[in-house]
Amino acid sequence: MMSVSKTAYYYKAKLKPEDEKIKSYLLSLINEHKRWGFNKMRQKALLDNKTWNHKRLYRVYCELGLNIRIKPRKRIPKREARSLAYPLRSNICWSMDFMTDVLETGQSFRTFNVIDDHNREGLLVNASFSHPSISVINCLEKAISTEGKPLQIRSDNGPEFASKEFKSWAQRNDIELLFIQPGKPAQNGFIERFNRTFREDILDMYLFSSLPEVQKLADEWLKRYNNDRPHESLNGLTPNLFKRRKKIAA
């Protein structure tokens, strides 16, 4: 048998008074600086001439549950470089992207923009406070119901476009998804040029008081863009006029 001292068996660690000082100090920091992590707090302690051992400081920091969870960055596939090909007819390839702006109240909103690469026709500009995958799918299905289904859709690597839900929808509808390389917006140049015009004509031109106001102005602008605005890339024709002439020629 092995004998164990009663004092060792019943021993309970006593909280040292210094730990209480550390707790009080860390809690005072976290009340003023909600997003400070351990390193920032340790640096502040050094500036305040606190001579606590950093291991002890970290132990108390963890006991208080002050650890800030660092969300790991999702690794985006490198993707294959694709040339920005010009489609020979409508509904071969659509391009889509998001834009962000704010209302007068300071609340941010996003617009979901889609164009046909063939004649640069703006298919939709949908304004909303959020655009999850299901919203993107609903918008595209609405466009498909009036314009027909594209063979391909080009986009960046946003989580709404790279989600399993959206990929499954595209697979069910036999639509190929073309993802540009991360950090290469020029590979989605058609929609980027469309976005620039929309920002100059609408987002930078007006102060919006509500989301319906944004949508109303966007819808009116889209009609003018498709029917009245000539494009140099379309030999000076508007998107709709270019499409009509292509159909006649075919």
MIDOSE-1310 file (N, C-alpha, C; in nm, 2 decimals, decimal comma, always signed):
residues 250
mmsv	+0,08/-0,12/+0,00/+0,00/+0,00/+0,00/+0,09/+0,13/+0,00; +0,03/+0,23/-0,05/+0,10/+0,36/-0,06/+0,03/+0,46/+0,03; +0,10/+0,51/+0,12/+0,03/+0,61/+0,22/+0,04/+0,75/+0,16; -0,07/+0,82/+0,18/-0,09/+0,96/+0,13/-0,12/+1,05/+0,25
skta	-0,04/+1,16/+0,26/-0,07/+1,25/+0,37/-0,21/+1,31/+0,35; -0,27/+1,33/+0,47/-0,40/+1,39/+0,47/-0,40/+1,53/+0,42; -0,29/+1,60/+0,45/-0,28/+1,74/+0,40/-0,27/+1,75/+0,25; -0,21/+1,65/+0,19/-0,20/+1,65/+0,04/-0,33/+1,61/-0,02
yyyk	-0,40/+1,51/+0,05/-0,52/+1,46/-0,01/-0,63/+1,56/-0,01; -0,64/+1,64/+0,10/-0,74/+1,74/+0,12/-0,70/+1,88/+0,07; -0,59/+1,89/+0,01/-0,53/+2,02/-0,02/-0,62/+2,09/-0,13; -0,65/+2,22/-0,11/-0,72/+2,30/-0,21/-0,63/+2,42/-0,24
aklk	-0,61/+2,45/-0,37/-0,52/+2,56/-0,40/-0,59/+2,69/-0,35; -0,51/+2,77/-0,29/-0,56/+2,90/-0,24/-0,53/+3,01/-0,35; -0,63/+3,09/-0,37/-0,61/+3,19/-0,47/-0,52/+3,30/-0,41; -0,42/+3,33/-0,48/-0,32/+3,43/-0,43/-0,38/+3,57/-0,45
pede	-0,36/+3,66/-0,35/-0,41/+3,79/-0,36/-0,37/+3,86/-0,49; -0,25/+3,82/-0,54/-0,20/+3,89/-0,67/-0,29/+3,85/-0,79; -0,35/+3,73/-0,78/-0,44/+3,69/-0,89/-0,57/+3,78/-0,90; -0,61/+3,82/-0,78/-0,73/+3,91/-0,77/-0,70/+4,04/-0,83
kiks	-0,58/+4,09/-0,81/-0,54/+4,22/-0,87/-0,53/+4,21/-1,02; -0,48/+4,10/-1,07/-0,47/+4,08/-1,21/-0,61/+4,07/-1,27; -0,70/+4,00/-1,20/-0,84/+3,99/-1,25/-0,91/+4,12/-1,26; -0,89/+4,20/-1,15/-0,95/+4,33/-1,15/-0,90/+4,42/-1,26
ylls	-0,77/+4,41/-1,28/-0,70/+4,49/-1,39/-0,75/+4,45/-1,53; -0,76/+4,32/-1,56/-0,80/+4,27/-1,69/-0,95/+4,31/-1,71; -1,03/+4,29/-1,61/-1,17/+4,33/-1,63/-1,19/+4,47/-1,65; -1,11/+4,56/-1,59/-1,12/+4,70/-1,62/-1,08/+4,73/-1,76
line	-0,99/+4,66/-1,82/-0,95/+4,68/-1,95/-1,05/+4,64/-2,05; -1,11/+4,52/-2,02/-1,21/+4,46/-2,12/-1,34/+4,54/-2,12; -1,37/+4,61/-2,01/-1,49/+4,70/-2,00/-1,47/+4,82/-2,10; -1,35/+4,87/-2,11/-1,32/+4,98/-2,20/-1,29/+4,94/-2,34
hkrw	-1,23/+4,82/-2,36/-1,18/+4,78/-2,49/-1,23/+4,64/-2,52; -1,35/+4,63/-2,57/-1,41/+4,50/-2,59/-1,33/+4,40/-2,68; -1,26/+4,45/-2,77/-1,20/+4,37/-2,87/-1,05/+4,35/-2,85; -1,00/+4,39/-2,73/-0,86/+4,37/-2,71/-0,83/+4,22/-2,68
gfnk	-0,72/+4,17/-2,73/-0,68/+4,04/-2,70/-0,57/+4,04/-2,60; -0,51/+3,92/-2,57/-0,41/+3,90/-2,47/-0,29/+3,99/-2,49; -0,24/+3,99/-2,61/-0,11/+4,06/-2,64/-0,13/+4,21/-2,62; -0,25/+4,26/-2,66/-0,27/+4,41/-2,64/-0,28/+4,44/-2,49
mrqk	-0,35/+4,35/-2,41/-0,36/+4,37/-2,27/-0,22/+4,36/-2,20; -0,14/+4,27/-2,25/-0,01/+4,25/-2,19/+0,08/+4,38/-2,21; +0,07/+4,43/-2,33/+0,14/+4,55/-2,37/+0,09/+4,67/-2,28; -0,04/+4,68/-2,26/-0,09/+4,78/-2,17/-0,04/+4,77/-2,03
alld	-0,03/+4,64/-1,98/+0,01/+4,62/-1,85/+0,16/+4,67/-1,83; +0,24/+4,64/-1,93/+0,38/+4,69/-1,93/+0,39/+4,84/-1,93; +0,30/+4,90/-2,00/+0,30/+5,05/-2,00/+0,26/+5,10/-1,87; +0,17/+5,03/-1,80/+0,12/+5,07/-1,66/+0,22/+5,02/-1,55
nktw	+0,33/+4,97/-1,59/+0,44/+4,93/-1,49/+0,39/+4,81/-1,41; +0,31/+4,72/-1,47/+0,27/+4,60/-1,40/+0,37/+4,49/-1,43; +0,43/+4,44/-1,32/+0,54/+4,34/-1,34/+0,50/+4,20/-1,33; +0,37/+4,17/-1,36/+0,33/+4,03/-1,36/+0,40/+3,94/-1,47
nhkr	+0,42/+3,82/-1,43/+0,48/+3,72/-1,53/+0,38/+3,70/-1,64; +0,42/+3,69/-1,76/+0,33/+3,68/-1,87/+0,25/+3,55/-1,87; +0,31/+3,44/-1,81/+0,24/+3,32/-1,80/+0,13/+3,32/-1,70; +0,16/+3,39/-1,59/+0,05/+3,41/-1,49/-0,06/+3,50/-1,54
lyrv	-0,02/+3,60/-1,62/-0,12/+3,69/-1,67/-0,21/+3,62/-1,77; -0,15/+3,53/-1,85/-0,23/+3,45/-1,95/-0,32/+3,35/-1,88; -0,27/+3,29/-1,77/-0,35/+3,19/-1,70/-0,48/+3,26/-1,65; -0,46/+3,38/-1,59/-0,58/+3,45/-1,53/-0,67/+3,49/-1,65
ycel	-0,61/+3,54/-1,76/-0,68/+3,58/-1,87/-0,77/+3,47/-1,93; -0,72/+3,35/-1,93/-0,80/+3,23/-1,98/-0,91/+3,19/-1,87; -0,87/+3,20/-1,75/-0,97/+3,17/-1,64/-1,09/+3,26/-1,65; -1,07/+3,38/-1,69/-1,18/+3,48/-1,70/-1,26/+3,46/-1,83
glni	-1,21/+3,37/-1,92/-1,28/+3,35/-2,04/-1,28/+3,46/-2,14; -1,16/+3,53/-2,14/-1,15/+3,65/-2,23/-1,10/+3,62/-2,36; -1,07/+3,49/-2,39/-1,01/+3,46/-2,52/-1,10/+3,50/-2,63; -1,04/+3,56/-2,73/-1,11/+3,60/-2,85/-1,09/+3,49/-2,96
rikp	-1,20/+3,43/-3,00/-1,19/+3,33/-3,10/-1,15/+3,39/-3,23; -1,05/+3,34/-3,29/-1,00/+3,39/-3,42/-1,07/+3,30/-3,53; -1,15/+3,36/-3,61/-1,22/+3,29/-3,72/-1,12/+3,26/-3,83; -1,10/+3,13/-3,86/-1,00/+3,10/-3,97/-1,05/+3,14/-4,10
rkri	-0,96/+3,20/-4,18/-1,00/+3,24/-4,32/-1,03/+3,12/-4,41; -1,14/+3,13/-4,48/-1,17/+3,02/-4,57/-1,08/+3,02/-4,69; -1,02/+2,91/-4,71/-0,92/+2,91/-4,83/-1,00/+2,90/-4,96; -0,97/+2,99/-5,05/-1,04/+3,00/-5,18/-0,95/+2,93/-5,28
pkre	-1,01/+2,84/-5,36/-0,93/+2,77/-5,46/-0,86/+2,88/-5,55; -0,75/+2,84/-5,60/-0,68/+2,94/-5,69/-0,75/+2,97/-5,82; -0,83/+2,87/-5,87/-0,91/+2,88/-5,99/-0,82/+2,89/-6,11; -0,87/+2,85/-6,22/-0,80/+2,85/-6,35/-0,83/+2,98/-6,42
arsl	-0,72/+3,04/-6,47/-0,73/+3,17/-6,54/-0,81/+3,15/-6,67; -0,92/+3,23/-6,69/-1,00/+3,22/-6,81/-1,00/+3,35/-6,89; -0,98/+3,35/-7,02/-0,99/+3,47/-7,10/-1,13/+3,52/-7,10; -1,15/+3,65/-7,11/-1,28/+3,71/-7,11/-1,33/+3,71/-7,26
aypl	-1,39/+3,59/-7,29/-1,44/+3,57/-7,43/-1,57/+3,65/-7,45; -1,58/+3,69/-7,58/-1,71/+3,76/-7,62/-1,80/+3,66/-7,68; -1,92/+3,64/-7,62/-2,02/+3,55/-7,67/-2,08/+3,59/-7,80; -2,11/+3,50/-7,89/-2,16/+3,54/-8,02/-2,31/+3,56/-8,02
rsni	-2,38/+3,52/-7,91/-2,53/+3,54/-7,91/-2,57/+3,55/-7,76; -2,69/+3,59/-7,74/-2,74/+3,60/-7,60/-2,75/+3,47/-7,53; -2,75/+3,48/-7,40/-2,77/+3,36/-7,31/-2,66/+3,25/-7,32; -2,55/+3,29/-7,37/-2,43/+3,20/-7,36/-2,37/+3,22/-7,23
cwsm	-2,34/+3,34/-7,19/-2,28/+3,37/-7,06/-2,33/+3,50/-7,00; -2,37/+3,48/-6,87/-2,41/+3,60/-6,79/-2,30/+3,63/-6,69; -2,29/+3,75/-6,65/-2,20/+3,79/-6,55/-2,28/+3,85/-6,43; -2,23/+3,83/-6,31/-2,30/+3,88/-6,19/-2,20/+3,93/-6,08
dfmt	-2,25/+4,02/-6,00/-2,16/+4,08/-5,90/-2,25/+4,16/-5,80; -2,19/+4,19/-5,68/-2,26/+4,27/-5,58/-2,20/+4,41/-5,58; -2,28/+4,51/-5,54/-2,23/+4,64/-5,51/-2,28/+4,68/-5,37; -2,21/+4,77/-5,30/-2,25/+4,81/-5,17/-2,26/+4,96/-5,16
dvle	-2,36/+5,01/-5,08/-2,37/+5,15/-5,05/-2,45/+5,16/-4,92; -2,48/+5,29/-4,88/-2,55/+5,31/-4,76/-2,67/+5,41/-4,78; -2,77/+5,39/-4,69/-2,88/+5,49/-4,69/-2,84/+5,61/-4,61; -2,93/+5,71/-4,61/-2,90/+5,83/-4,53/-2,89/+5,80/-4,38
tgqs	-2,96/+5,69/-4,34/-2,95/+5,65/-4,20/-2,82/+5,59/-4,16; -2,74/+5,56/-4,26/-2,61/+5,49/-4,23/-2,62/+5,34/-4,25; -2,74/+5,29/-4,27/-2,76/+5,14/-4,29/-2,71/+5,10/-4,43; -2,63/+5,00/-4,44/-2,57/+4,96/-4,56/-2,67/+4,86/-4,64
frtf	-2,66/+4,87/-4,77/-2,74/+4,78/-4,85/-2,65/+4,73/-4,97; -2,70/+4,63/-5,04/-2,63/+4,57/-5,15/-2,72/+4,56/-5,27; -2,66/+4,58/-5,39/-2,74/+4,55/-5,51/-2,67/+4,43/-5,58; -2,76/+4,34/-5,63/-2,72/+4,22/-5,70/-2,74/+4,25/-5,85
nvid	-2,63/+4,26/-5,93/-2,64/+4,30/-6,07/-2,60/+4,19/-6,16; -2,68/+4,17/-6,26/-2,66/+4,07/-6,36/-2,67/+4,12/-6,50; -2,58/+4,09/-6,59/-2,58/+4,13/-6,73/-2,56/+4,01/-6,82; -2,60/+4,03/-6,95/-2,57/+3,93/-7,05/-2,44/+3,98/-7,12
dhnr	-2,34/+3,90/-7,13/-2,21/+3,94/-7,18/-2,22/+3,97/-7,33; -2,32/+3,91/-7,40/-2,32/+3,93/-7,55/-2,35/+4,08/-7,59; -2,46/+4,13/-7,53/-2,50/+4,27/-7,57/-2,49/+4,37/-7,45; -2,43/+4,32/-7,34/-2,42/+4,41/-7,22/-2,55/+4,45/-7,16
egll	-2,66/+4,38/-7,20/-2,79/+4,41/-7,14/-2,80/+4,39/-6,99; -2,84/+4,49/-6,92/-2,86/+4,47/-6,78/-2,99/+4,39/-6,75; -2,97/+4,27/-6,70/-3,09/+4,18/-6,68/-3,16/+4,21/-6,55; -3,09/+4,25/-6,45/-3,15/+4,29/-6,32/-3,05/+4,36/-6,23
vnas	-3,11/+4,45/-6,15/-3,04/+4,52/-6,04/-3,14/+4,51/-5,92; -3,10/+4,42/-5,83/-3,19/+4,40/-5,72/-3,13/+4,45/-5,59; -3,20/+4,54/-5,52/-3,14/+4,60/-5,40/-3,20/+4,53/-5,28; -3,12/+4,50/-5,18/-3,16/+4,44/-5,06/-3,06/+4,46/-4,95
fshp	-3,11/+4,45/-4,82/-3,01/+4,46/-4,71/-2,92/+4,34/-4,70; -2,96/+4,23/-4,75/-2,88/+4,11/-4,75/-2,92/+4,02/-4,87; -2,82/+3,95/-4,92/-2,84/+3,87/-5,04/-2,78/+3,73/-5,02; -2,85/+3,64/-4,94/-2,80/+3,51/-4,92/-2,81/+3,43/-5,05
sisv	-2,77/+3,31/-5,05/-2,77/+3,22/-5,17/-2,91/+3,21/-5,23; -3,01/+3,19/-5,14/-3,15/+3,17/-5,18/-3,20/+3,29/-5,25; -3,16/+3,41/-5,21/-3,20/+3,53/-5,27/-3,14/+3,54/-5,41; -3,01/+3,51/-5,42/-2,95/+3,51/-5,55/-3,02/+3,41/-5,65
incl	-3,05/+3,29/-5,60/-3,12/+3,19/-5,69/-3,26/+3,25/-5,73; -3,33/+3,31/-5,64/-3,46/+3,36/-5,67/-3,45/+3,47/-5,78; -3,35/+3,56/-5,77/-3,33/+3,67/-5,86/-3,30/+3,61/-6,00; -3,21/+3,51/-6,01/-3,17/+3,45/-6,13/-3,29/+3,38/-6,20
ekai	-3,37/+3,31/-6,12/-3,48/+3,24/-6,17/-3,59/+3,33/-6,23; -3,60/+3,45/-6,17/-3,69/+3,55/-6,22/-3,64/+3,60/-6,36; -3,51/+3,62/-6,37/-3,45/+3,67/-6,50/-3,46/+3,56/-6,60; -3,44/+3,43/-6,56/-3,45/+3,32/-6,66/-3,59/+3,31/-6,71
steg	-3,69/+3,33/-6,63/-3,83/+3,32/-6,67/-3,87/+3,42/-6,78; -3,79/+3,53/-6,80/-3,82/+3,63/-6,90/-3,72/+3,62/-7,01; -3,59/+3,59/-6,98/-3,48/+3,60/-7,08/-3,44/+3,47/-7,13; -3,47/+3,36/-7,07/-3,42/+3,23/-7,10/-3,30/+3,19/-7,02
kplq	-3,26/+3,07/-7,03/-3,15/+3,02/-6,94/-3,01/+3,03/-7,01; -2,91/+3,08/-6,93/-2,78/+3,09/-6,99/-2,71/+2,96/-6,98; -2,61/+2,94/-7,06/-2,52/+2,82/-7,06/-2,42/+2,83/-6,95; -2,38/+2,95/-6,92/-2,27/+2,98/-6,82/-2,31/+3,11/-6,74
irsd	-2,25/+3,11/-6,62/-2,26/+3,23/-6,53/-2,12/+3,26/-6,47; -2,07/+3,38/-6,49/-1,94/+3,41/-6,44/-1,96/+3,50/-6,32; -1,87/+3,48/-6,22/-1,88/+3,55/-6,09/-1,74/+3,55/-6,02; -1,73/+3,62/-5,91/-1,61/+3,61/-5,83/-1,64/+3,50/-5,73
ngpe	-1,56/+3,49/-5,63/-1,56/+3,37/-5,53/-1,64/+3,41/-5,40; -1,73/+3,50/-5,41/-1,81/+3,53/-5,30/-1,88/+3,41/-5,24; -1,91/+3,41/-5,10/-1,97/+3,30/-5,04/-2,11/+3,26/-5,09; -2,18/+3,36/-5,14/-2,31/+3,34/-5,19/-2,30/+3,26/-5,32
fask	-2,20/+3,28/-5,40/-2,18/+3,21/-5,53/-2,11/+3,08/-5,52; -2,03/+3,07/-5,41/-1,95/+2,94/-5,39/-2,02/+2,85/-5,30; -2,14/+2,88/-5,25/-2,21/+2,79/-5,16/-2,26/+2,66/-5,22; -2,28/+2,56/-5,14/-2,33/+2,43/-5,19/-2,47/+2,45/-5,25
efks	-2,55/+2,53/-5,18/-2,68/+2,55/-5,23/-2,69/+2,61/-5,37; -2,60/+2,71/-5,40/-2,60/+2,77/-5,53/-2,54/+2,68/-5,63; -2,44/+2,61/-5,60/-2,38/+2,51/-5,69/-2,47/+2,40/-5,73; -2,55/+2,35/-5,63/-2,65/+2,25/-5,66/-2,76/+2,30/-5,75
waqr	-2,80/+2,42/-5,73/-2,90/+2,48/-5,82/-2,85/+2,49/-5,96; -2,72/+2,54/-5,98/-2,67/+2,55/-6,11/-2,65/+2,41/-6,18; -2,62/+2,31/-6,10/-2,60/+2,17/-6,16/-2,74/+2,12/-6,20; -2,84/+2,14/-6,12/-2,97/+2,10/-6,16/-3,02/+2,16/-6,29
ndie	-2,98/+2,28/-6,31/-3,03/+2,36/-6,43/-2,93/+2,35/-6,54; -2,82/+2,27/-6,53/-2,72/+2,25/-6,64/-2,66/+2,39/-6,67; -2,62/+2,46/-6,57/-2,55/+2,59/-6,59/-2,41/+2,58/-6,54; -2,32/+2,61/-6,62/-2,18/+2,60/-6,58/-2,14/+2,73/-6,51
llfi	-2,07/+2,71/-6,39/-2,03/+2,83/-6,32/-1,88/+2,86/-6,35; -1,85/+2,98/-6,39/-1,72/+3,02/-6,42/-1,67/+3,12/-6,30; -1,58/+3,07/-6,22/-1,52/+3,15/-6,11/-1,39/+3,22/-6,16; -1,38/+3,35/-6,14/-1,26/+3,42/-6,17/-1,15/+3,39/-6,06
qpgk	-1,03/+3,42/-6,09/-0,92/+3,40/-5,99/-0,94/+3,50/-5,88; -0,91/+3,47/-5,76/-0,92/+3,57/-5,65/-0,83/+3,69/-5,67; -0,88/+3,81/-5,65/-0,80/+3,93/-5,67/-0,78/+3,97/-5,82; -0,86/+3,91/-5,91/-0,85/+3,94/-6,05/-0,98/+3,99/-6,11
paqn	-1,03/+4,10/-6,06/-1,16/+4,15/-6,11/-1,17/+4,18/-6,26; -1,05/+4,20/-6,33/-1,05/+4,22/-6,47/-1,10/+4,10/-6,55; -1,09/+3,98/-6,48/-1,15/+3,86/-6,55/-1,30/+3,86/-6,55; -1,36/+3,95/-6,48/-1,51/+3,97/-6,49/-1,53/+4,11/-6,54
gfie	-1,46/+4,15/-6,64/-1,46/+4,29/-6,69/-1,59/+4,35/-6,73; -1,68/+4,27/-6,79/-1,81/+4,32/-6,84/-1,90/+4,37/-6,73; -1,91/+4,29/-6,62/-1,99/+4,34/-6,51/-1,93/+4,45/-6,43; -1,79/+4,45/-6,43/-1,72/+4,56/-6,36/-1,75/+4,69/-6,43
rfnr	-1,75/+4,69/-6,56/-1,78/+4,81/-6,64/-1,92/+4,86/-6,61; -2,01/+4,76/-6,61/-2,15/+4,79/-6,58/-2,17/+4,85/-6,44; -2,10/+4,80/-6,35/-2,10/+4,85/-6,21/-2,05/+4,99/-6,20; -1,95/+5,02/-6,27/-1,89/+5,15/-6,27/-2,00/+5,26/-6,32
tfre	-2,06/+5,22/-6,43/-2,17/+5,31/-6,48/-2,28/+5,33/-6,38; -2,32/+5,22/-6,32/-2,43/+5,22/-6,22/-2,39/+5,31/-6,10; -2,27/+5,30/-6,06/-2,23/+5,38/-5,94/-2,22/+5,53/-5,98; -2,17/+5,56/-6,10/-2,16/+5,70/-6,14/-2,30/+5,76/-6,16
dild	-2,39/+5,69/-6,22/-2,52/+5,74/-6,25/-2,62/+5,74/-6,13; -2,61/+5,64/-6,04/-2,71/+5,62/-5,94/-2,65/+5,63/-5,80; -2,56/+5,54/-5,76/-2,52/+5,53/-5,62/-2,44/+5,66/-5,58; -2,36/+5,72/-5,67/-2,29/+5,84/-5,63/-2,37/+5,97/-5,66
mylf	-2,48/+5,95/-5,72/-2,56/+6,07/-5,76/-2,67/+6,10/-5,66; -2,72/+6,01/-5,59/-2,83/+6,03/-5,50/-2,80/+5,99/-5,36; -2,88/+6,06/-5,27/-2,89/+6,02/-5,13/-3,02/+5,94/-5,11; -3,01/+5,82/-5,06/-3,13/+5,73/-5,05/-3,19/+5,73/-4,91
sslp	-3,32/+5,75/-4,90/-3,38/+5,75/-4,77/-3,44/+5,61/-4,73; -3,46/+5,53/-4,83/-3,52/+5,39/-4,81/-3,48/+5,30/-4,92; -3,49/+5,17/-4,89/-3,46/+5,07/-4,99/-3,55/+5,07/-5,11; -3,68/+5,09/-5,09/-3,77/+5,10/-5,21/-3,73/+5,22/-5,30
evqk	-3,68/+5,32/-5,25/-3,63/+5,44/-5,33/-3,52/+5,39/-5,42; -3,42/+5,32/-5,36/-3,31/+5,26/-5,43/-3,36/+5,18/-5,55; -3,45/+5,09/-5,52/-3,50/+5,00/-5,62/-3,57/+5,07/-5,73; -3,65/+5,17/-5,70/-3,72/+5,25/-5,80/-3,63/+5,32/-5,89
lade	-3,53/+5,38/-5,84/-3,43/+5,45/-5,92/-3,35/+5,36/-6,01; -3,32/+5,24/-5,95/-3,24/+5,14/-6,02/-3,32/+5,08/-6,14; -3,45/+5,06/-6,12/-3,54/+5,00/-6,23/-3,55/+5,11/-6,34; -3,57/+5,23/-6,30/-3,58/+5,34/-6,41/-3,45/+5,35/-6,49
wlkr	-3,34/+5,35/-6,41/-3,21/+5,36/-6,48/-3,18/+5,24/-6,57; -3,22/+5,12/-6,53/-3,19/+5,00/-6,61/-3,26/+5,01/-6,74; -3,39/+5,06/-6,74/-3,46/+5,08/-6,87/-3,38/+5,18/-6,96; -3,34/+5,29/-6,91/-3,26/+5,38/-6,99/-3,13/+5,32/-7,04
ynnd	-3,07/+5,25/-6,95/-2,94/+5,18/-6,99/-2,96/+5,09/-7,10; -3,06/+5,01/-7,10/-3,08/+4,91/-7,21/-3,14/+4,97/-7,34; -3,21/+5,08/-7,33/-3,28/+5,13/-7,44/-3,23/+5,26/-7,50; -3,16/+5,34/-7,42/-3,12/+5,47/-7,46/-2,97/+5,49/-7,46
rphe	-2,89/+5,42/-7,39/-2,75/+5,45/-7,37/-2,67/+5,37/-7,48; -2,61/+5,44/-7,57/-2,52/+5,37/-7,67/-2,39/+5,32/-7,61; -2,34/+5,21/-7,66/-2,21/+5,15/-7,62/-2,11/+5,16/-7,73; -1,99/+5,20/-7,70/-1,89/+5,20/-7,80/-1,85/+5,05/-7,84
slng	-1,86/+4,96/-7,74/-1,83/+4,82/-7,77/-1,94/+4,76/-7,85; -2,05/+4,82/-7,87/-2,16/+4,77/-7,95/-2,18/+4,85/-8,08; -2,07/+4,92/-8,12/-2,07/+5,00/-8,24/-2,17/+5,12/-8,23; -2,18/+5,17/-8,11/-2,27/+5,29/-8,09/-2,41/+5,25/-8,07
ltpn	-2,45/+5,13/-8,06/-2,59/+5,09/-8,04/-2,62/+5,07/-7,90; -2,75/+5,07/-7,87/-2,79/+5,04/-7,73/-2,80/+4,88/-7,72; -2,80/+4,83/-7,59/-2,80/+4,68/-7,58/-2,92/+4,62/-7,65; -3,04/+4,68/-7,63/-3,16/+4,61/-7,69/-3,16/+4,63/-7,84
lfkr	-3,11/+4,74/-7,90/-3,11/+4,76/-8,04/-3,01/+4,66/-8,10; -2,89/+4,64/-8,03/-2,79/+4,55/-8,08/-2,85/+4,41/-8,09; -2,92/+4,37/-7,98/-2,98/+4,24/-7,98/-3,08/+4,22/-8,09; -3,17/+4,32/-8,12/-3,27/+4,31/-8,22/-3,20/+4,29/-8,36
rkki	-3,10/+4,37/-8,38/-3,03/+4,36/-8,51/-2,96/+4,23/-8,53; -2,91/+4,17/-8,42/-2,84/+4,04/-8,43/-2,95/+3,94/-8,47; -3,07/+3,95/-8,41/-3,17/+3,85/-8,44/-3,21/+3,86/-8,59; -3,22/+3,98/-8,64/-3,26/+4,00/-8,78/-3,15/+3,94/-8,87
aa	-3,03/+3,97/-8,84/-2,92/+3,92/-8,92/-2,91/+3,77/-8,92; -2,95/+3,71/-8,81/-2,94/+3,56/-8,80/-3,05/+3,50/-8,89
